[in-house]
Amino acid sequence: MTITYYGHACFQVETAGKRLLFDPFITPNELAQHIDINTITPDYVLISHGHSDHIHDAVSILQRSGATAICAWEIMGWLNKHGIEKVHPMNTGGKWTFDFGTVQCTVAHHSSSLPDGSYGGNPMGFVVQTSEGAFYYSGDTALTLDMKLIGDRYNLRIALLPIGNNFTMGIDDAITAAEFIKCNTIIGVHYDTFGFIKIHHDEAKTAFSKAGKTLTLLDIGTSITI
């Protein structure tokens, strides 16, 4: 399982012979200007919610790659209006088997509107289970007791959690979330992109370490294999 970070909350996971791209927001991100989205060729694009900092590059990547989008029903309607037909709609709590494994949609306490201002449906997270193990991407969310269900049901190899605070969980709540989901190996996302969510990297890593967990902050464009 290889995870490549493209900045903000966008990353790609190569697992079970497929490439899963999450929340494509690259071209407007000044920190990711060295990333050429034309080199990103996913098989699936998973979209946690409709905010522009999670969906901005979805249409162009889906059109070029022919990938299938996995997202809320309301986001499917928005994608359809932009000419994207290969979409698998889901909603909170739902689970589906794809050719790479299963996806279960989890609760995310946040908001969701699309770039045109229309309703984006429920924000979600995703638990992905493949032959190489399970991982969790929480999407943009506050800390929630629902996360304990994930820890009870899945043996997670890794989790990707927002740590930037202000719009999502911050460091302290992300550590508690890691405890709830029973996962000690965390990749941080949704930090540094804007002034509201800048963090001190060393302090964040130290806080996780003191809690017996490992926080990895990937440089944009780099990968980790687990």
CYANA upper distance limits for C-alpha pairs under 8 A (distance plus 0.5 A):
  1 MET  CA     13 VAL  CA      7.28
  1 MET  CA     14 GLU  CA      6.15
  1 MET  CA     15 THR  CA      5.38
  1 MET  CA     16 ALA  CA      8.30
  1 MET  CA    132 GLU  CA      7.10
  1 MET  CA    225 THR  CA      6.17
  1 MET  CA    226 ILE  CA      6.09
  2 THR  CA     13 VAL  CA      6.09
  2 THR  CA     14 GLU  CA      5.62
  2 THR  CA     15 THR  CA      7.35
  2 THR  CA    223 SER  CA      7.13
  2 THR  CA    224 ILE  CA      6.15
  2 THR  CA    225 THR  CA      4.74
  2 THR  CA    226 ILE  CA      6.94
  3 ILE  CA     11 PHE  CA      7.31
  3 ILE  CA     12 GLN  CA      6.11
  3 ILE  CA     13 VAL  CA      5.01
  3 ILE  CA     14 GLU  CA      6.99
  3 ILE  CA    223 SER  CA      5.86
  3 ILE  CA    224 ILE  CA      5.82
  3 ILE  CA    225 THR  CA      6.82
  4 THR  CA     11 PHE  CA      5.97
  4 THR  CA     12 GLN  CA      5.65
  4 THR  CA     13 VAL  CA      7.01
  4 THR  CA    221 GLY  CA      6.96
  4 THR  CA    222 THR  CA      6.14
  4 THR  CA    223 SER  CA      4.61
  4 THR  CA    224 ILE  CA      7.06
  5 TYR  CA     10 CYS  CA      6.88
  5 TYR  CA     11 PHE  CA      4.88
  5 TYR  CA     12 GLN  CA      7.11
  5 TYR  CA    218 LEU  CA      6.93
  5 TYR  CA    219 ASP  CA      7.63
  5 TYR  CA    220 ILE  CA      5.91
  5 TYR  CA    221 GLY  CA      6.03
  5 TYR  CA    222 THR  CA      6.45
  5 TYR  CA    223 SER  CA      6.87
  6 TYR  CA     10 CYS  CA      5.76
  6 TYR  CA     11 PHE  CA      5.76
  6 TYR  CA     12 GLN  CA      8.26
  6 TYR  CA     26 ILE  CA      7.21
  6 TYR  CA     32 ALA  CA      7.25
  6 TYR  CA     35 ILE  CA      7.80
  6 TYR  CA    220 ILE  CA      5.60
  6 TYR  CA    221 GLY  CA      5.84
  6 TYR  CA    222 THR  CA      8.36
  7 GLY  CA     11 PHE  CA      7.70
  7 GLY  CA     25 PHE  CA      8.20
  7 GLY  CA     26 ILE  CA      7.28
  7 GLY  CA     29 ASN  CA      8.06
  7 GLY  CA     31 LEU  CA      7.58
  7 GLY  CA     32 ALA  CA      6.54
  7 GLY  CA    189 VAL  CA      8.20
  7 GLY  CA    190 HIS  CA      8.48
  7 GLY  CA    193 THR  CA      8.35
  7 GLY  CA    219 ASP  CA      8.47
  7 GLY  CA    220 ILE  CA      5.74
  7 GLY  CA    221 GLY  CA      8.15
  8 HIS  CA     25 PHE  CA      7.84
  8 HIS  CA     29 ASN  CA      8.35
  8 HIS  CA     53 ASP  CA      8.47
  8 HIS  CA    189 VAL  CA      6.33
  8 HIS  CA    190 HIS  CA      5.11
  8 HIS  CA    191 TYR  CA      6.67
  8 HIS  CA    192 ASP  CA      8.00
  8 HIS  CA    193 THR  CA      6.47
  9 ALA  CA     22 PHE  CA      8.06
  9 ALA  CA     23 ASP  CA      6.82
  9 ALA  CA     24 PRO  CA      8.32
  9 ALA  CA     25 PHE  CA      8.04
  9 ALA  CA     54 HIS  CA      7.46
  9 ALA  CA    139 GLY  CA      8.46
  9 ALA  CA    162 PRO  CA      8.15
  9 ALA  CA    189 VAL  CA      5.52
  9 ALA  CA    190 HIS  CA      5.43
 10 CYS  CA     21 LEU  CA      7.80
 10 CYS  CA     22 PHE  CA      5.88
 10 CYS  CA     23 ASP  CA      5.47
 10 CYS  CA     24 PRO  CA      5.70
 10 CYS  CA     25 PHE  CA      6.60
 10 CYS  CA     26 ILE  CA      7.93
 10 CYS  CA     54 HIS  CA      7.74
 10 CYS  CA    189 VAL  CA      8.44
 11 PHE  CA     21 LEU  CA      6.38
 11 PHE  CA     22 PHE  CA      5.98
 11 PHE  CA     23 ASP  CA      7.87
 11 PHE  CA     24 PRO  CA      8.15
 12 GLN  CA     19 ARG  CA      7.07
 12 GLN  CA     20 LEU  CA      5.88
 12 GLN  CA     21 LEU  CA      4.72
 12 GLN  CA     22 PHE  CA      6.63
 12 GLN  CA     42 PRO  CA      8.35
 13 VAL  CA     19 ARG  CA      6.24
 13 VAL  CA     20 LEU  CA      5.61
 13 VAL  CA     21 LEU  CA      6.98
 14 GLU  CA     18 LYS  CA      6.14
 14 GLU  CA     19 ARG  CA      4.98
 14 GLU  CA     20 LEU  CA      6.81
 15 THR  CA     19 ARG  CA      7.06
 15 THR  CA     20 LEU  CA      8.35
 15 THR  CA    100 PHE  CA      7.91
 15 THR  CA    130 THR  CA      7.69
 15 THR  CA    132 GLU  CA      7.24
 16 ALA  CA    100 PHE  CA      6.00
 16 ALA  CA    101 GLY  CA      8.33
 16 ALA  CA    130 THR  CA      6.89
 16 ALA  CA    131 SER  CA      6.84
 16 ALA  CA    132 GLU  CA      7.12
 17 GLY  CA    100 PHE  CA      7.67
 18 LYS  CA     42 PRO  CA      8.12
 18 LYS  CA     43 ASP  CA      6.60
 18 LYS  CA     44 TYR  CA      8.44
 18 LYS  CA    100 PHE  CA      6.92
 19 ARG  CA     41 THR  CA      8.16
 19 ARG  CA     42 PRO  CA      5.35
 19 ARG  CA     43 ASP  CA      5.75
 19 ARG  CA     44 TYR  CA      7.03
 20 LEU  CA     42 PRO  CA      6.28
 20 LEU  CA     43 ASP  CA      6.66
 20 LEU  CA     44 TYR  CA      5.43
 20 LEU  CA     45 VAL  CA      6.39
 20 LEU  CA     46 LEU  CA      7.56
 21 LEU  CA     42 PRO  CA      6.40
 21 LEU  CA     43 ASP  CA      8.37
 21 LEU  CA     44 TYR  CA      6.66
 21 LEU  CA     45 VAL  CA      5.21
 21 LEU  CA     46 LEU  CA      6.63
 22 PHE  CA     45 VAL  CA      6.22
 22 PHE  CA     46 LEU  CA      5.29
 22 PHE  CA     47 ILE  CA      6.42
 22 PHE  CA     48 SER  CA      8.20
 23 ASP  CA     45 VAL  CA      7.88
 23 ASP  CA     46 LEU  CA      6.82
 23 ASP  CA     47 ILE  CA      5.41
 23 ASP  CA     48 SER  CA      7.00
 23 ASP  CA     53 ASP  CA      8.36
 23 ASP  CA     54 HIS  CA      4.87
 23 ASP  CA     55 ILE  CA      6.15
 23 ASP  CA     58 ALA  CA      8.06
 24 PRO  CA     45 VAL  CA      8.40
 24 PRO  CA     47 ILE  CA      8.26
 24 PRO  CA     53 ASP  CA      8.36
 24 PRO  CA     54 HIS  CA      6.05
 24 PRO  CA     55 ILE  CA      5.90
 24 PRO  CA     56 HIS  CA      6.89
 24 PRO  CA     57 ASP  CA      5.78
 24 PRO  CA     58 ALA  CA      6.06
 25 PHE  CA     29 ASN  CA      7.57
 25 PHE  CA     52 SER  CA      7.99
 25 PHE  CA     53 ASP  CA      5.91
 25 PHE  CA     54 HIS  CA      5.73
 25 PHE  CA     55 ILE  CA      6.42
 25 PHE  CA     56 HIS  CA      5.70
 25 PHE  CA     57 ASP  CA      5.99
 25 PHE  CA     58 ALA  CA      8.18
 26 ILE  CA     32 ALA  CA      6.51
 26 ILE  CA     33 GLN  CA      8.07
 26 ILE  CA     35 ILE  CA      7.86
 26 ILE  CA     37 ILE  CA      7.88
 26 ILE  CA     56 HIS  CA      8.18
 26 ILE  CA     57 ASP  CA      7.21
 27 THR  CA     32 ALA  CA      7.56
 27 THR  CA     33 GLN  CA      7.09
 27 THR  CA     35 ILE  CA      8.41
 27 THR  CA     37 ILE  CA      8.09
 27 THR  CA     57 ASP  CA      7.59
 28 PRO  CA     33 GLN  CA      8.49
 29 ASN  CA     33 GLN  CA      7.14
 29 ASN  CA    193 THR  CA      7.52
 30 GLU  CA    193 THR  CA      8.38
 31 LEU  CA    193 THR  CA      7.43
 31 LEU  CA    220 ILE  CA      8.18
 32 ALA  CA    220 ILE  CA      6.96
 32 ALA  CA    221 GLY  CA      8.39
 35 ILE  CA    221 GLY  CA      7.26
 36 ASP  CA     40 ILE  CA      8.03
 37 ILE  CA     61 ILE  CA      7.84
 38 ASN  CA     61 ILE  CA      8.11
 40 ILE  CA     61 ILE  CA      8.11
 41 THR  CA     61 ILE  CA      8.07
 41 THR  CA     65 SER  CA      5.99
 41 THR  CA     67 ALA  CA      8.42
 42 PRO  CA     65 SER  CA      7.11
 42 PRO  CA     67 ALA  CA      6.52
 43 ASP  CA     65 SER  CA      7.98
 43 ASP  CA     66 GLY  CA      8.00
 43 ASP  CA     67 ALA  CA      5.08
 43 ASP  CA     68 THR  CA      6.94
 44 TYR  CA     67 ALA  CA      5.46
 44 TYR  CA     68 THR  CA      5.23
 44 TYR  CA     69 ALA  CA      6.16
 44 TYR  CA     70 ILE  CA      7.62
 45 VAL  CA     58 ALA  CA      8.03
 45 VAL  CA     62 LEU  CA      7.96
 45 VAL  CA     67 ALA  CA      7.10
 45 VAL  CA     68 THR  CA      6.66
 45 VAL  CA     69 ALA  CA      5.15
 45 VAL  CA     70 ILE  CA      6.62
 46 LEU  CA     69 ALA  CA      6.30
 46 LEU  CA     70 ILE  CA      5.20
 46 LEU  CA     71 CYS  CA      6.53
 47 ILE  CA     54 HIS  CA      7.50
 47 ILE  CA     55 ILE  CA      7.31
 47 ILE  CA     69 ALA  CA      7.87
 47 ILE  CA     70 ILE  CA      6.81
 47 ILE  CA     71 CYS  CA      5.64
 47 ILE  CA     72 ALA  CA      8.40
 48 SER  CA     54 HIS  CA      7.96
 48 SER  CA     71 CYS  CA      7.01
 48 SER  CA     72 ALA  CA      8.31
 48 SER  CA    123 PRO  CA      6.36
 48 SER  CA    124 MET  CA      5.55
 48 SER  CA    125 GLY  CA      6.39
 48 SER  CA    126 PHE  CA      8.19
 48 SER  CA    139 GLY  CA      6.09
 48 SER  CA    140 ASP  CA      8.22
 49 HIS  CA     54 HIS  CA      7.40
 49 HIS  CA     55 ILE  CA      8.18
 49 HIS  CA     71 CYS  CA      8.03
 49 HIS  CA     72 ALA  CA      7.96
 49 HIS  CA     75 ILE  CA      8.16
 49 HIS  CA    111 SER  CA      8.40
 49 HIS  CA    112 SER  CA      6.00
 49 HIS  CA    113 SER  CA      8.10
 49 HIS  CA    120 GLY  CA      7.04
 49 HIS  CA    121 GLY  CA      8.02
 49 HIS  CA    122 ASN  CA      7.67
 49 HIS  CA    123 PRO  CA      5.22
 49 HIS  CA    124 MET  CA      7.00
 49 HIS  CA    139 GLY  CA      8.27
 50 GLY  CA     54 HIS  CA      7.17
 50 GLY  CA     55 ILE  CA      6.65
 50 GLY  CA     75 ILE  CA      7.07
 50 GLY  CA    112 SER  CA      5.69
 50 GLY  CA    113 SER  CA      5.64
 50 GLY  CA    114 LEU  CA      5.03
 50 GLY  CA    115 PRO  CA      7.70
 50 GLY  CA    120 GLY  CA      5.64
 50 GLY  CA    121 GLY  CA      8.43
 50 GLY  CA    123 PRO  CA      8.22
 51 HIS  CA     55 ILE  CA      6.85
 51 HIS  CA    112 SER  CA      6.43
 51 HIS  CA    113 SER  CA      6.16
 51 HIS  CA    114 LEU  CA      6.03
 51 HIS  CA    115 PRO  CA      7.01
 51 HIS  CA    120 GLY  CA      8.49
 52 SER  CA     56 HIS  CA      5.50
 52 SER  CA    114 LEU  CA      7.31
 52 SER  CA    115 PRO  CA      6.14
 55 ILE  CA     59 VAL  CA      8.47
 57 ASP  CA     61 ILE  CA      6.66
 58 ALA  CA     62 LEU  CA      6.41
 59 VAL  CA     63 GLN  CA      6.47
 59 VAL  CA     79 LEU  CA      7.50
 59 VAL  CA     82 HIS  CA      7.57
 59 VAL  CA     84 ILE  CA      7.60
 60 SER  CA     64 ARG  CA      6.68
 61 ILE  CA     65 SER  CA      6.38
 61 ILE  CA     67 ALA  CA      8.45
 62 LEU  CA     66 GLY  CA      5.92
 62 LEU  CA     67 ALA  CA      5.83
 62 LEU  CA     68 THR  CA      7.67
 62 LEU  CA     69 ALA  CA      7.92
 62 LEU  CA     84 ILE  CA      7.65
 63 GLN  CA     67 ALA  CA      8.22
 63 GLN  CA     84 ILE  CA      7.34
 66 GLY  CA     86 LYS  CA      8.20
 67 ALA  CA     86 LYS  CA      7.64
 68 THR  CA     86 LYS  CA      5.41
 68 THR  CA     87 VAL  CA      5.86
 68 THR  CA     88 HIS  CA      7.54
 69 ALA  CA     86 LYS  CA      6.85
 69 ALA  CA     87 VAL  CA      5.05
 69 ALA  CA     88 HIS  CA      6.55
 70 ILE  CA     87 VAL  CA      6.44
 70 ILE  CA     88 HIS  CA      5.42
 70 ILE  CA     89 PRO  CA      6.41
 70 ILE  CA     90 MET  CA      7.49
 71 CYS  CA     75 ILE  CA      6.74
 71 CYS  CA     76 MET  CA      7.04
 71 CYS  CA     87 VAL  CA      8.06
 71 CYS  CA     88 HIS  CA      7.21
 71 CYS  CA     89 PRO  CA      5.79
 71 CYS  CA     90 MET  CA      6.29
 71 CYS  CA     91 ASN  CA      8.15
 72 ALA  CA     76 MET  CA      6.83
 72 ALA  CA     89 PRO  CA      5.80
 72 ALA  CA     90 MET  CA      5.57
 72 ALA  CA     91 ASN  CA      5.99
 72 ALA  CA    120 GLY  CA      8.05
 72 ALA  CA    121 GLY  CA      6.64
 72 ALA  CA    122 ASN  CA      7.47
 72 ALA  CA    123 PRO  CA      8.39
 73 TRP  CA     77 GLY  CA      7.10
 73 TRP  CA     89 PRO  CA      5.38
 73 TRP  CA     90 MET  CA      6.69
 73 TRP  CA     91 ASN  CA      7.60
 73 TRP  CA    121 GLY  CA      7.50
 74 GLU  CA     78 TRP  CA      7.15
 74 GLU  CA    119 TYR  CA      7.50
 74 GLU  CA    120 GLY  CA      5.89
 74 GLU  CA    121 GLY  CA      5.81
 75 ILE  CA     79 LEU  CA      6.69
 75 ILE  CA    114 LEU  CA      8.04
 75 ILE  CA    120 GLY  CA      6.16
 75 ILE  CA    121 GLY  CA      7.54
 76 MET  CA     80 ASN  CA      6.53
 76 MET  CA     87 VAL  CA      6.82
 76 MET  CA     88 HIS  CA      8.23
 76 MET  CA     89 PRO  CA      6.82
 77 GLY  CA     81 LYS  CA      6.87
 78 TRP  CA     82 HIS  CA      7.17
 78 TRP  CA    114 LEU  CA      8.28
 79 LEU  CA     83 GLY  CA      7.03
 79 LEU  CA     84 ILE  CA      5.71
 79 LEU  CA     85 GLU  CA      7.96
 80 ASN  CA     84 ILE  CA      5.29
 80 ASN  CA     85 GLU  CA      6.13
 90 MET  CA     94 GLY  CA      6.80
 90 MET  CA     95 LYS  CA      8.41
 90 MET  CA    105 CYS  CA      7.83
 91 ASN  CA    105 CYS  CA      6.84
 91 ASN  CA    122 ASN  CA      7.73
 91 ASN  CA    124 MET  CA      8.12
 92 THR  CA    105 CYS  CA      5.50
 92 THR  CA    106 THR  CA      5.95
 92 THR  CA    107 VAL  CA      6.48
 92 THR  CA    122 ASN  CA      7.64
 92 THR  CA    124 MET  CA      6.82
 93 GLY  CA    104 GLN  CA      6.94
 93 GLY  CA    105 CYS  CA      5.63
 93 GLY  CA    106 THR  CA      6.06
 93 GLY  CA    107 VAL  CA      7.79
 94 GLY  CA    104 GLN  CA      6.11
 94 GLY  CA    105 CYS  CA      6.03
 94 GLY  CA    106 THR  CA      8.49
 95 LYS  CA    102 THR  CA      7.30
 95 LYS  CA    103 VAL  CA      6.00
 95 LYS  CA    104 GLN  CA      4.61
 95 LYS  CA    105 CYS  CA      6.94
 96 TRP  CA    102 THR  CA      5.99
 96 TRP  CA    103 VAL  CA      6.04
 96 TRP  CA    104 GLN  CA      7.14
 97 THR  CA    101 GLY  CA      6.12
 97 THR  CA    102 THR  CA      4.81
 97 THR  CA    103 VAL  CA      7.11
 98 PHE  CA    102 THR  CA      6.30
 98 PHE  CA    103 VAL  CA      8.11
100 PHE  CA    130 THR  CA      6.57
100 PHE  CA    131 SER  CA      8.46
101 GLY  CA    128 VAL  CA      7.64
101 GLY  CA    129 GLN  CA      6.07
101 GLY  CA    130 THR  CA      4.95
101 GLY  CA    131 SER  CA      7.59
102 THR  CA    128 VAL  CA      6.21
102 THR  CA    129 GLN  CA      5.69
102 THR  CA    130 THR  CA      7.13
103 VAL  CA    126 PHE  CA      6.88
103 VAL  CA    127 VAL  CA      6.20
103 VAL  CA    128 VAL  CA      5.18
103 VAL  CA    129 GLN  CA      7.08
104 GLN  CA    126 PHE  CA      6.13
104 GLN  CA    127 VAL  CA      5.69
104 GLN  CA    128 VAL  CA      7.13
105 CYS  CA    124 MET  CA      6.52
105 CYS  CA    125 GLY  CA      6.12
105 CYS  CA    126 PHE  CA      5.22
105 CYS  CA    127 VAL  CA      7.06
106 THR  CA    124 MET  CA      6.00
106 THR  CA    125 GLY  CA      5.26
106 THR  CA    126 PHE  CA      6.20
106 THR  CA    127 VAL  CA      7.71
106 THR  CA    138 SER  CA      8.02
107 VAL  CA    123 PRO  CA      7.88
107 VAL  CA    124 MET  CA      5.91
107 VAL  CA    125 GLY  CA      6.72
107 VAL  CA    146 ASP  CA      7.52
108 ALA  CA    122 ASN  CA      8.49
108 ALA  CA    123 PRO  CA      6.10
108 ALA  CA    124 MET  CA      5.32
108 ALA  CA    125 GLY  CA      6.34
108 ALA  CA    138 SER  CA      7.25
108 ALA  CA    139 GLY  CA      7.07
108 ALA  CA    140 ASP  CA      7.05
108 ALA  CA    141 THR  CA      5.29
108 ALA  CA    142 ALA  CA      7.59
109 HIS  CA    123 PRO  CA      7.63
109 HIS  CA    140 ASP  CA      7.96
109 HIS  CA    141 THR  CA      5.22
109 HIS  CA    142 ALA  CA      5.91
109 HIS  CA    143 LEU  CA      8.32
109 HIS  CA    144 THR  CA      8.02
110 HIS  CA    123 PRO  CA      6.78
110 HIS  CA    140 ASP  CA      6.76
110 HIS  CA    141 THR  CA      5.76
110 HIS  CA    142 ALA  CA      7.38
110 HIS  CA    168 THR  CA      8.12
111 SER  CA    122 ASN  CA      7.86
111 SER  CA    123 PRO  CA      6.73
112 SER  CA    119 TYR  CA      7.23
112 SER  CA    120 GLY  CA      5.35
112 SER  CA    121 GLY  CA      6.81
112 SER  CA    122 ASN  CA      7.06
112 SER  CA    123 PRO  CA      6.27
113 SER  CA    117 GLY  CA      6.30
113 SER  CA    118 SER  CA      6.20
113 SER  CA    119 TYR  CA      5.28
113 SER  CA    120 GLY  CA      4.85
113 SER  CA    121 GLY  CA      8.00
114 LEU  CA    118 SER  CA      5.84
114 LEU  CA    119 TYR  CA      6.74
114 LEU  CA    120 GLY  CA      5.85
123 PRO  CA    139 GLY  CA      8.11
123 PRO  CA    140 ASP  CA      8.18
124 MET  CA    138 SER  CA      7.76
124 MET  CA    139 GLY  CA      6.63
124 MET  CA    140 ASP  CA      8.39
125 GLY  CA    136 TYR  CA      8.05
125 GLY  CA    137 TYR  CA      6.13
125 GLY  CA    138 SER  CA      4.70
125 GLY  CA    139 GLY  CA      5.14
125 GLY  CA    140 ASP  CA      8.23
126 PHE  CA    136 TYR  CA      6.32
126 PHE  CA    137 TYR  CA      5.80
126 PHE  CA    138 SER  CA      6.75
126 PHE  CA    139 GLY  CA      8.00
127 VAL  CA    134 ALA  CA      7.40
127 VAL  CA    135 PHE  CA      6.31
127 VAL  CA    136 TYR  CA      4.95
127 VAL  CA    137 TYR  CA      6.96
128 VAL  CA    134 ALA  CA      5.97
128 VAL  CA    135 PHE  CA      5.98
128 VAL  CA    136 TYR  CA      6.87
129 GLN  CA    133 GLY  CA      6.22
129 GLN  CA    134 ALA  CA      4.68
129 GLN  CA    135 PHE  CA      7.17
130 THR  CA    134 ALA  CA      6.68
133 GLY  CA    155 ASN  CA      8.38
133 GLY  CA    156 LEU  CA      7.60
133 GLY  CA    157 ARG  CA      6.89
134 ALA  CA    154 TYR  CA      7.59
134 ALA  CA    155 ASN  CA      7.11
134 ALA  CA    156 LEU  CA      5.45
134 ALA  CA    157 ARG  CA      6.32
134 ALA  CA    158 ILE  CA      7.94
135 PHE  CA    156 LEU  CA      5.72
135 PHE  CA    157 ARG  CA      6.24
135 PHE  CA    158 ILE  CA      5.61
135 PHE  CA    159 ALA  CA      5.99
135 PHE  CA    160 LEU  CA      8.46
136 TYR  CA    156 LEU  CA      7.53
136 TYR  CA    158 ILE  CA      7.24
136 TYR  CA    159 ALA  CA      5.11
136 TYR  CA    160 LEU  CA      6.70
137 TYR  CA    159 ALA  CA      6.36
137 TYR  CA    160 LEU  CA      5.30
137 TYR  CA    161 LEU  CA      6.83
138 SER  CA    159 ALA  CA      8.32
138 SER  CA    160 LEU  CA      7.10
138 SER  CA    161 LEU  CA      6.26
138 SER  CA    162 PRO  CA      8.09
139 GLY  CA    161 LEU  CA      7.72
139 GLY  CA    162 PRO  CA      7.79
140 ASP  CA    162 PRO  CA      6.94
140 ASP  CA    167 PHE  CA      8.23
140 ASP  CA    168 THR  CA      6.21
140 ASP  CA    169 MET  CA      8.44
140 ASP  CA    190 HIS  CA      8.42
141 THR  CA    162 PRO  CA      8.04
141 THR  CA    168 THR  CA      5.67
141 THR  CA    169 MET  CA      6.83
142 ALA  CA    168 THR  CA      5.82
142 ALA  CA    169 MET  CA      5.47
142 ALA  CA    173 ASP  CA      8.38
143 LEU  CA    147 MET  CA      8.37
143 LEU  CA    169 MET  CA      6.66
143 LEU  CA    173 ASP  CA      6.40
143 LEU  CA    174 ALA  CA      7.63
143 LEU  CA    176 THR  CA      8.21
143 LEU  CA    177 ALA  CA      6.70
144 THR  CA    177 ALA  CA      8.14
145 LEU  CA    149 LEU  CA      8.42
145 LEU  CA    180 PHE  CA      8.01
146 ASP  CA    150 ILE  CA      7.92
147 MET  CA    151 GLY  CA      7.23
147 MET  CA    177 ALA  CA      7.25
147 MET  CA    180 PHE  CA      6.19
147 MET  CA    181 ILE  CA      6.19
148 LYS  CA    152 ASP  CA      6.77
148 LYS  CA    180 PHE  CA      5.08
148 LYS  CA    181 ILE  CA      5.97
149 LEU  CA    153 ARG  CA      6.64
149 LEU  CA    181 ILE  CA      7.94
150 ILE  CA    154 TYR  CA      6.25
150 ILE  CA    180 PHE  CA      8.33
150 ILE  CA    181 ILE  CA      5.96
151 GLY  CA    155 ASN  CA      7.47
151 GLY  CA    156 LEU  CA      8.18
151 GLY  CA    180 PHE  CA      6.52
151 GLY  CA    181 ILE  CA      4.18
151 GLY  CA    182 LYS  CA      5.52
151 GLY  CA    183 CYS  CA      8.09
152 ASP  CA    181 ILE  CA      7.87
152 ASP  CA    182 LYS  CA      8.48
155 ASN  CA    182 LYS  CA      8.30
155 ASN  CA    183 CYS  CA      8.44
156 LEU  CA    181 ILE  CA      8.34
156 LEU  CA    182 LYS  CA      8.01
156 LEU  CA    183 CYS  CA      6.53
157 ARG  CA    183 CYS  CA      7.54
157 ARG  CA    185 THR  CA      7.67
158 ILE  CA    183 CYS  CA      6.95
158 ILE  CA    184 ASN  CA      8.02
158 ILE  CA    185 THR  CA      5.65
158 ILE  CA    186 ILE  CA      6.34
158 ILE  CA    187 ILE  CA      8.03
159 ALA  CA    178 ALA  CA      8.41
159 ALA  CA    183 CYS  CA      7.40
159 ALA  CA    185 THR  CA      7.09
159 ALA  CA    186 ILE  CA      5.53
159 ALA  CA    187 ILE  CA      6.78
160 LEU  CA    186 ILE  CA      6.26
160 LEU  CA    187 ILE  CA      5.25
160 LEU  CA    188 GLY  CA      6.29
160 LEU  CA    189 VAL  CA      7.05
161 LEU  CA    174 ALA  CA      7.13
161 LEU  CA    186 ILE  CA      7.45
161 LEU  CA    187 ILE  CA      6.97
161 LEU  CA    188 GLY  CA      5.83
161 LEU  CA    189 VAL  CA      6.35
161 LEU  CA    190 HIS  CA      8.45
162 PRO  CA    168 THR  CA      6.90
162 PRO  CA    169 MET  CA      6.53
162 PRO  CA    170 GLY  CA      7.63
162 PRO  CA    174 ALA  CA      7.66
162 PRO  CA    188 GLY  CA      6.25
162 PRO  CA    189 VAL  CA      5.18
162 PRO  CA    190 HIS  CA      5.44
162 PRO  CA    191 TYR  CA      7.55
163 ILE  CA    168 THR  CA      7.59
163 ILE  CA    169 MET  CA      6.07
163 ILE  CA    170 GLY  CA      4.92
163 ILE  CA    171 ILE  CA      5.65
163 ILE  CA    174 ALA  CA      6.74
163 ILE  CA    188 GLY  CA      6.45
163 ILE  CA    189 VAL  CA      6.77
163 ILE  CA    190 HIS  CA      6.76
163 ILE  CA    191 TYR  CA      6.61
164 GLY  CA    168 THR  CA      7.16
164 GLY  CA    169 MET  CA      7.22
164 GLY  CA    170 GLY  CA      5.74
164 GLY  CA    171 ILE  CA      7.75
164 GLY  CA    189 VAL  CA      8.10
164 GLY  CA    190 HIS  CA      6.16
164 GLY  CA    191 TYR  CA      4.73
164 GLY  CA    192 ASP  CA      7.51
164 GLY  CA    196 PHE  CA      8.38
164 GLY  CA    197 ILE  CA      4.92
164 GLY  CA    198 LYS  CA      6.80
164 GLY  CA    199 ILE  CA      6.86
165 ASN  CA    169 MET  CA      5.41
165 ASN  CA    170 GLY  CA      4.28
165 ASN  CA    171 ILE  CA      7.72
165 ASN  CA    191 TYR  CA      8.42
165 ASN  CA    196 PHE  CA      8.42
165 ASN  CA    197 ILE  CA      6.44
166 ASN  CA    170 GLY  CA      7.84
166 ASN  CA    196 PHE  CA      7.01
166 ASN  CA    197 ILE  CA      7.02
167 PHE  CA    197 ILE  CA      8.35
169 MET  CA    173 ASP  CA      6.08
169 MET  CA    174 ALA  CA      6.41
170 GLY  CA    174 ALA  CA      6.49
171 ILE  CA    175 ILE  CA      6.76
171 ILE  CA    204 ALA  CA      6.87
171 ILE  CA    207 ALA  CA      8.20
172 ASP  CA    176 THR  CA      7.02
172 ASP  CA    207 ALA  CA      8.39
173 ASP  CA    177 ALA  CA      6.56
174 ALA  CA    178 ALA  CA      6.65
175 ILE  CA    179 GLU  CA      6.94
175 ILE  CA    208 PHE  CA      6.87
175 ILE  CA    211 ALA  CA      7.85
176 THR  CA    180 PHE  CA      6.76
177 ALA  CA    181 ILE  CA      6.72
178 ALA  CA    182 LYS  CA      6.41
178 ALA  CA    183 CYS  CA      5.85
178 ALA  CA    184 ASN  CA      6.86
178 ALA  CA    186 ILE  CA      8.00
179 GLU  CA    183 CYS  CA      7.04
179 GLU  CA    184 ASN  CA      8.04
184 ASN  CA    212 GLY  CA      7.63
184 ASN  CA    213 LYS  CA      5.03
184 ASN  CA    214 THR  CA      6.60
185 THR  CA    213 LYS  CA      6.66
185 THR  CA    214 THR  CA      5.64
185 THR  CA    215 LEU  CA      7.02
185 THR  CA    216 THR  CA      8.41
186 ILE  CA    213 LYS  CA      8.04
186 ILE  CA    214 THR  CA      6.54
186 ILE  CA    215 LEU  CA      5.45
186 ILE  CA    216 THR  CA      6.72
187 ILE  CA    215 LEU  CA      6.21
187 ILE  CA    216 THR  CA      5.27
187 ILE  CA    217 LEU  CA      6.59
187 ILE  CA    218 LEU  CA      8.10
188 GLY  CA    215 LEU  CA      7.15
188 GLY  CA    216 THR  CA      6.79
188 GLY  CA    217 LEU  CA      6.14
188 GLY  CA    218 LEU  CA      8.46
189 VAL  CA    217 LEU  CA      8.26
190 HIS  CA    197 ILE  CA      7.99
191 TYR  CA    197 ILE  CA      5.61
191 TYR  CA    198 LYS  CA      6.17
191 TYR  CA    199 ILE  CA      7.12
192 ASP  CA    197 ILE  CA      5.81
192 ASP  CA    198 LYS  CA      4.42
192 ASP  CA    199 ILE  CA      6.71
193 THR  CA    197 ILE  CA      7.26
193 THR  CA    198 LYS  CA      7.45
194 PHE  CA    198 LYS  CA      7.08
199 ILE  CA    204 ALA  CA      7.95
200 HIS  CA    204 ALA  CA      6.70
201 HIS  CA    205 LYS  CA      6.76
201 HIS  CA    217 LEU  CA      8.21
202 ASP  CA    206 THR  CA      6.57
203 GLU  CA    207 ALA  CA      6.64
204 ALA  CA    208 PHE  CA      6.96
204 ALA  CA    215 LEU  CA      8.15
205 LYS  CA    209 SER  CA      6.61
205 LYS  CA    214 THR  CA      7.62
205 LYS  CA    215 LEU  CA      5.94
205 LYS  CA    216 THR  CA      8.01
206 THR  CA    210 LYS  CA      6.63
207 ALA  CA    211 ALA  CA      7.03
208 PHE  CA    212 GLY  CA      6.98
208 PHE  CA    213 LYS  CA      5.58
208 PHE  CA    214 THR  CA      6.42
208 PHE  CA    215 LEU  CA      6.56
209 SER  CA    213 LYS  CA      5.55
209 SER  CA    214 THR  CA      6.26
209 SER  CA    215 LEU  CA      8.00
218 LEU  CA    222 THR  CA      6.88
218 LEU  CA    223 SER  CA      7.83
